[in-house]
């Protein structure tokens, strides 16, 4: 990749990273507060953050707790 192209897209890439970060934090917070009282899902905020990050970056929405990720 030519450095000239990267320099031209620098602002757009920065904006993309900021928007994805805001979306991850927003959706992670919503999931955490929606699921925090559910007895079958004892999530921490970090679990919901991981879920939001993986869902927005891969498109695959699977709910897994930290213990379930360790078993994989």
ROTI-288296 format. One line per field, with one value per atom (N, C-alpha, C): residue number from 1; residue in three letters; atom name; x, y, z. Coordinates in steps of 0.02 Angstrom, whole numbers, plus 50000, padded with zeros to 5 digits. Layout:
// ROTI-288296
num	(NUM,...)
residu	(ALA,...)
atome	(CA,...)
xx	(X,...)
yy	(Y,...)
zz	(Z,...)
//
This chain:
// ROTI-288296
num	(1,1,1,2,2,2,3,3,3,4,4,4,5,5,5,6,6,6,7,7,7,8,8,8,9,9,9,10,10,10,11,11,11,12,12,12,13,13,13,14,14,14,15,15,15,16,16,16,17,17,17,18,18,18,19,19,19,20,20,20,21,21,21,22,22,22,23,23,23,24,24,24,25,25,25,26,26,26,27,27,27,28,28,28,29,29,29,30,30,30,31,31,31,32,32,32,33,33,33,34,34,34,35,35,35,36,36,36,37,37,37,38,38,38,39,39,39,40,40,40,41,41,41,42,42,42,43,43,43,44,44,44,45,45,45,46,46,46,47,47,47,48,48,48,49,49,49,50,50,50,51,51,51,52,52,52,53,53,53,54,54,54,55,55,55,56,56,56,57,57,57,58,58,58,59,59,59,60,60,60,61,61,61,62,62,62,63,63,63,64,64,64,65,65,65,66,66,66,67,67,67,68,68,68,69,69,69,70,70,70,71,71,71,72,72,72)
residu	(UNK,UNK,UNK,UNK,UNK,UNK,UNK,UNK,UNK,UNK,UNK,UNK,UNK,UNK,UNK,UNK,UNK,UNK,UNK,UNK,UNK,UNK,UNK,UNK,UNK,UNK,UNK,UNK,UNK,UNK,UNK,UNK,UNK,UNK,UNK,UNK,UNK,UNK,UNK,UNK,UNK,UNK,UNK,UNK,UNK,UNK,UNK,UNK,UNK,UNK,UNK,UNK,UNK,UNK,UNK,UNK,UNK,UNK,UNK,UNK,UNK,UNK,UNK,UNK,UNK,UNK,UNK,UNK,UNK,UNK,UNK,UNK,UNK,UNK,UNK,UNK,UNK,UNK,UNK,UNK,UNK,UNK,UNK,UNK,UNK,UNK,UNK,UNK,UNK,UNK,UNK,UNK,UNK,UNK,UNK,UNK,UNK,UNK,UNK,UNK,UNK,UNK,UNK,UNK,UNK,UNK,UNK,UNK,UNK,UNK,UNK,UNK,UNK,UNK,UNK,UNK,UNK,UNK,UNK,UNK,UNK,UNK,UNK,UNK,UNK,UNK,UNK,UNK,UNK,UNK,UNK,UNK,UNK,UNK,UNK,UNK,UNK,UNK,UNK,UNK,UNK,UNK,UNK,UNK,UNK,UNK,UNK,UNK,UNK,UNK,UNK,UNK,UNK,UNK,UNK,UNK,UNK,UNK,UNK,UNK,UNK,UNK,UNK,UNK,UNK,UNK,UNK,UNK,UNK,UNK,UNK,UNK,UNK,UNK,UNK,UNK,UNK,UNK,UNK,UNK,UNK,UNK,UNK,UNK,UNK,UNK,UNK,UNK,UNK,UNK,UNK,UNK,UNK,UNK,UNK,UNK,UNK,UNK,UNK,UNK,UNK,UNK,UNK,UNK,UNK,UNK,UNK,UNK,UNK,UNK,UNK,UNK,UNK,UNK,UNK,UNK)
atome	(N,CA,C,N,CA,C,N,CA,C,N,CA,C,N,CA,C,N,CA,C,N,CA,C,N,CA,C,N,CA,C,N,CA,C,N,CA,C,N,CA,C,N,CA,C,N,CA,C,N,CA,C,N,CA,C,N,CA,C,N,CA,C,N,CA,C,N,CA,C,N,CA,C,N,CA,C,N,CA,C,N,CA,C,N,CA,C,N,CA,C,N,CA,C,N,CA,C,N,CA,C,N,CA,C,N,CA,C,N,CA,C,N,CA,C,N,CA,C,N,CA,C,N,CA,C,N,CA,C,N,CA,C,N,CA,C,N,CA,C,N,CA,C,N,CA,C,N,CA,C,N,CA,C,N,CA,C,N,CA,C,N,CA,C,N,CA,C,N,CA,C,N,CA,C,N,CA,C,N,CA,C,N,CA,C,N,CA,C,N,CA,C,N,CA,C,N,CA,C,N,CA,C,N,CA,C,N,CA,C,N,CA,C,N,CA,C,N,CA,C,N,CA,C,N,CA,C,N,CA,C,N,CA,C,N,CA,C,N,CA,C,N,CA,C,N,CA,C,N,CA,C)
xx	(50042,50000,50044,50031,50070,50056,50107,50099,50058,50059,50019,49945,49923,49853,49833,49877,49863,49857,49899,49896,49832,49807,49745,49685,49688,49631,49638,49687,49701,49641,49610,49553,49493,49482,49425,49434,49495,49508,49500,49523,49514,49441,49402,49330,49296,49316,49288,49302,49363,49381,49342,49333,49295,49222,49192,49122,49111,49156,49150,49157,49202,49211,49149,49119,49058,49002,48996,48944,48954,49016,49029,49011,49031,49015,48940,48906,48834,48797,48809,48774,48794,48856,48878,48841,48834,48798,48725,48695,48624,48614,48658,48653,48665,48714,48729,48668,48639,48583,48519,48512,48454,48459,48519,48529,48555,48567,48600,48558,48492,48449,48427,48448,48429,48470,48436,48473,48518,48503,48544,48607,48608,48667,48693,48744,48776,48836,48823,48874,48904,48968,48999,48996,49015,49016,49069,49123,49176,49150,49108,49077,49034,48994,48951,48992,49048,49092,49122,49144,49172,49119,49057,49003,48992,48990,48979,49035,49096,49153,49153,49141,49140,49080,49023,48964,48973,48999,49007,49065,49115,49172,49165,49130,49124,49054,49003,48935,48902,48936,48910,48891,48827,48804,48790,48841,48832,48846,48801,48810,48851,48910,48953,48979,48980,49010,49084,49120,49192,49211,49172,49186,49177,49127,49116,49172,49199,49255,49318,49328,49388,49387,49327,49320,49337,49331,49342,49413)
yy	(49941,50000,50062,50106,50167,50214,50245,50290,50351,50370,50428,50414,50353,50336,50334,50309,50307,50377,50423,50492,50525,50508,50537,50511,50450,50419,50424,50460,50464,50489,50543,50572,50525,50494,50449,50387,50361,50302,50319,50378,50400,50407,50436,50443,50375,50329,50261,50227,50233,50202,50233,50299,50333,50311,50308,50288,50215,50171,50101,50096,50133,50132,50157,50210,50236,50185,50153,50103,50043,50020,49963,49981,50039,50060,50069,50097,50107,50041,49997,49933,49888,49891,49852,49874,49939,49965,49944,49949,49929,49855,49813,49741,49726,49760,49748,49765,49823,49844,49805,49780,49740,49669,49642,49572,49564,49619,49612,49576,49577,49543,49474,49452,49386,49333,49283,49234,49188,49176,49130,49162,49228,49263,49310,49289,49332,49365,49418,49453,49510,49522,49583,49633,49695,49743,49724,49694,49672,49618,49572,49522,49554,49604,49636,49678,49707,49744,49696,49638,49588,49566,49555,49536,49591,49653,49708,49714,49707,49711,49655,49595,49537,49540,49563,49568,49620,49678,49730,49717,49680,49668,49605,49554,49491,49480,49512,49502,49441,49407,49345,49360,49357,49376,49315,49290,49234,49259,49243,49263,49211,49231,49186,49222,49188,49217,49205,49235,49227,49154,49119,49048,49007,49023,48987,49001,49061,49076,49039,49030,48995,48922,48892,48822,48808,48859,48848,48840)
zz	(50000,50000,50000,49957,49950,50008,50035,50092,50074,50011,49990,49997,49982,49989,50062,50105,50176,50205,50183,50206,50184,50125,50100,50139,50163,50198,50274,50299,50370,50410,50389,50425,50422,50365,50359,50402,50405,50447,50521,50540,50609,50627,50582,50594,50599,50556,50558,50625,50649,50713,50770,50769,50821,50819,50760,50754,50775,50757,50778,50853,50883,50955,50991,50967,50997,50991,50933,50923,50970,50977,51022,51094,51117,51185,51196,51146,51152,51155,51108,51106,51164,51185,51242,51306,51314,51372,51370,51312,51306,51322,51297,51310,51383,51413,51483,51527,51517,51559,51543,51482,51465,51494,51498,51519,51590,51626,51690,51743,51737,51785,51763,51705,51680,51718,51748,51789,51748,51685,51646,51617,51614,51589,51642,51677,51726,51693,51657,51619,51660,51650,51673,51616,51630,51575,51524,51548,51501,51454,51479,51436,51382,51402,51353,51303,51327,51282,51230,51253,51207,51156,51179,51135,51082,51103,51056,51005,51028,50983,50932,50954,50908,50861,50885,50843,50788,50806,50755,50707,50728,50683,50642,50669,50631,50605,50635,50614,50644,50688,50718,50791,50807,50874,50916,50951,50997,51067,51113,51182,51218,51242,51279,51340,51396,51455,51454,51501,51505,51515,51556,51568,51505,51464,51402,51352,51350,51305,51325,51391,51414,51395,51391,51374,51301,51258,51185,51168)
//
